[in-house]
Amino acid sequence: MNYLLDTNIVSAIINKNERIVNKMAMLTDTGEQICISIITDYEINRGLFAANALKKLKIYNSLREQLTILWFNSLDISQKAAEIYAFLRKNGLPIQDADILIASTALISDLIVVSNDKHFLRIPDLKVENWLQ
């Protein structure tokens, strides 16, 4: 299995959450691919720059070198995101566009989303794990 980390999980790593750090180390040792979306990269950088959190920014930059960053390199991602948006809107279950784009990236790339946000469970066929539980 390969994984796509949501922003809250990356934040937990930056904040040295032992459970998450140990899980990452174990998966990396077994050859699993651990990715983030360019959306997560933006969200993390945005927050750290806004807070002028230079020490955490240094930690993140080091972490980012260990991860695969997934770009929007396929129209399939935006198509899937539009389908997810339409489904959620029709069912009265909206979520933020950033999370829809993360979910569509995971679905197109056949990755498991790792998040502490339960709203990802609203998206059909999306595999989700919460490493904080």
C-alpha positions in Angstrom: 0.0 0.0 0.0 1.1 3.6 -0.7 -0.1 6.6 1.1 -1.0 10.3 0.6 -0.7 12.3 3.8 -3.2 15.0 4.5 -2.1 18.4 6.0 -3.0 17.5 9.6 -0.8 14.4 9.5 2.1 16.4 8.1 1.6 18.9 10.9 1.6 16.1 13.4 5.0 14.9 12.0 6.4 18.5 12.2 5.2 18.6 15.8 7.0 15.3 16.5 3.9 13.1 17.2 5.6 9.8 18.1 2.9 7.6 16.8 3.0 9.2 13.4 6.8 9.4 13.2 7.1 5.7 14.2 4.4 4.7 11.6 6.3 6.7 8.9 9.6 5.1 9.8 8.1 1.6 9.7 6.4 2.1 6.3 9.5 3.7 4.8 11.6 0.7 6.0 9.2 -1.7 4.2 9.5 0.3 1.0 6.1 1.9 1.0 5.7 5.1 -0.9 4.6 8.1 1.2 3.4 11.1 -0.7 1.8 14.5 -0.3 -0.2 16.6 -2.7 1.1 19.9 -3.9 -2.0 21.2 -2.0 -0.7 19.9 1.3 2.7 21.4 0.5 1.0 24.8 -0.1 -1.1 24.5 3.1 1.9 23.6 5.3 4.1 26.4 3.8 1.3 28.9 4.0 0.7 28.2 7.7 4.4 28.2 8.6 5.3 31.4 6.7 2.2 33.2 8.2 3.3 32.2 11.7 7.0 33.0 10.9 7.7 29.5 12.3 11.2 29.2 10.9 12.3 26.2 13.0 9.2 24.2 11.9 9.8 25.4 8.3 13.3 23.9 8.5 11.8 20.6 9.9 9.2 20.6 7.1 11.8 21.2 4.4 13.8 18.2 5.7 10.7 16.1 5.8 9.6 17.1 2.3 12.9 15.7 0.9 11.8 12.3 2.1 8.3 12.5 0.5 7.1 12.2 -3.0 5.2 15.4 -4.0 2.3 14.8 -6.4 1.5 17.5 -8.8 -1.7 18.0 -10.8 -0.2 16.3 -13.9 -3.3 14.8 -15.3 -6.7 16.1 -16.3 -8.1 13.0 -14.7 -7.4 14.6 -11.3 -9.5 17.7 -12.0 -12.2 15.5 -13.6 -12.4 13.3 -10.5 -12.4 16.3 -8.2 -15.4 17.8 -10.1 -17.2 14.4 -9.8 -16.5 14.3 -6.1 -17.7 17.9 -5.6 -20.9 17.2 -7.5 -21.6 14.1 -5.5 -21.0 15.8 -2.2 -23.0 18.8 -3.1 -26.0 16.7 -4.3 -25.9 14.8 -1.0 -25.5 17.9 1.2 -22.1 16.9 2.4 -19.7 19.6 1.1 -16.1 19.7 2.1 -13.3 22.2 1.2 -11.9 22.2 -2.3 -8.4 21.5 -1.1 -9.6 18.3 0.5 -11.5 17.3 -2.7 -8.3 17.8 -4.7 -6.3 15.7 -2.2 -9.0 13.0 -2.4 -9.1 13.1 -6.2 -5.3 12.8 -6.3 -5.4 9.8 -4.1 -8.1 8.1 -6.1 -6.4 8.7 -9.5 -3.1 7.5 -8.0 -4.5 4.6 -6.1 -3.3 5.9 -2.7 -4.7 5.7 0.8 -5.4 9.1 2.3 -4.0 9.4 5.8 -6.0 12.1 7.7 -7.6 13.0 11.0 -10.5 14.5 9.1 -13.6 12.3 9.1 -15.1 14.1 6.1 -12.9 12.1 3.8 -15.1 9.1 4.7 -17.9 10.8 2.7 -16.1 10.2 -0.6 -17.1 6.9 -2.3 -14.3 4.5 -3.0 -11.6 6.6 -1.2 -9.4 4.5 1.2 -8.8 6.4 4.4 -6.7 5.7 7.5 -6.2 7.8 10.6 -2.8 7.2 12.2 -3.7 9.5 15.1 -6.2 7.0 16.6 
